[in-house]
Amino acid sequence: MIRSQYILDIFDLAFDEHAESDLLRNQVPFLTINDINHTGIGVFVHFSSDDQIQQFKIDTSNATDFDVDGNPTSVVNGVEIRNPDLLILADATIHLKNGIIDQLEIWNKCGEDYVLSEPAHYQLDQIWLDKSKRRTIIR
């Protein structure tokens, strides 16, 4: 189970308007943070999952993208993270593998080192939606 409100907020905004929103949202309770890798200007949060997550797997029969092992992959993105005090202007991308949430990638677009711990205060914006439909989360 993910206890990070920061990650849960990113998922919440990213899954809005997604064709498989219900399946993605239903996967979240079965995820656990497995590993966190800082890259300097970003971070990869890797997830493991309970076997019960399979009931909410997204259909990958029409997949066009595959990893080097032949697993179908896709991404969900469109969430921008802001915290001017910490020099964060970042994109969040959720990577799916075999129809299951696999990892969260955060890349700080301003080129500054990304913080080593989750920011306590942040603004998340949906940047792919028409401005009249966008939601923002501020904490």
URJO-V436486 format. One record per helix or strand of 3 or more residues. SS is the DSSP state (helix for helix, strand for strand). FROM is the first residue (numbers start at 1). TO is the last residue. If there is no record, write none. Layout:
# URJO-V436486
SS|FROM|TO, SS|FROM|TO
This chain:
# URJO-V436486
helix|5|15, helix|21|30, strand|31|38, strand|42|49, helix|51|56, strand|72|83, helix|84|86, strand|88|97, strand|100|108, strand|123|126, strand|136|138
